[in-house]
Amino acid sequence: MEKVLPPISSTPLTTLKAAQRQLLLKPLDAAVFLAPWPNSTPVTPGSMTDATGNLLALPASYQSVGLIDKKSGVNFARAVTASPIEAYGEMQPVRDDITSDITTIEFEPQQTNLLNLALTSNTNLASTQAAANGEVGFWQPATPQINYYSAVVIGKDGTDAAPIYIFKIMPKVAVTKWGGEQWTPTNLMGEKLTLTAFKDDTLGYAVAHGFGGTGWQRLLSATGIKYTVSAITPAPISVTRGTTTSAPIVVTDQFGGILPNANCAFTPAGGSNITVSASGLVTAAANATVGNTTVGIVYTPTGGTALASVNCVVTVA
């Protein structure tokens, strides 16, 4: 007699890869801000937006370079050098040490203003003043010196109503490469600049990264980054009794981000004759009471403490 093997259960790859298109970010606008270094009011990660996610103004010492060439964009490069140690009889290195980690930012400012003239000429123009006839003149130093700045780069994705801000903070940078000017009737007068990030000994880092904005707040629950859920709000749902159709309960956090139902415990009101699956699907039995009932929800973050129970209103028709 042929032995019948039980069916093999499998999980689709589409489920395993956990694709979340809302986490695909694309800076649609960007701005570069520079302040003289050392900076008495440095910008630090976590201080770019307020409690509601609105962008805060930078300290007065920071100036924007203005419009940036769109084709070139703002390019961040990271050059990491490692020193692998090999041993006889081993096909792979037995040890590897990072010996340098250099981050640069490249962009082409388009506006002719005091800050950009100082950057492209590597000249301190703080005391420069126009002549009586309006003419401005200055010279590049015969023995150039490194001029340091503090840099903040802000990118923006999403809409004005729900922006997603992307931050790069470099507390100490200097222009280390000049692309040169090219005067043609089809292009603006400009020069591509490369700035190198250096460690600020007071702050202890060379580059910091950040994200914020009301749009980012709504994405936070999907990123896997830990945060405190201070309130949960379930959306009311409707079900029809005596059918196999189920309606999912959707629970959002204080930012409006959707929380995973796997972290929620659902308890339907006693005697309501509705059932709730572990994944939050609500089904009404044929003899369920028509009208409104409730499902109690307790959210427990992974490795955290359960929040107080809230009720989801379920309308049975």
Secondary structure, DSSP 8 states (H G I E B T S, - for coil): ------------HHHHTT--GGG----SEEEEEEEESS-SS---TT-SB-TTS-B----TT-EE---B-TTT--EEEEEEEEEEE--TT-SS-SEEEEEEEEEEEEE-B---SHHHHHHHHT---TT----TTS-------SS----EEEEEEEEEEE-SSSEEEEEEEEEEEEEEEE------TTS-S---EEEEE--BTTTTBS-EEEEESHHHHHHHHHH---------EE--EEE-TTSS--EE--EE-TTS-B--GGGEEEEE-TTS-EEE-TT-EEEE-TT--SEEEEEEEEE--TTS-----EEEEEEE-
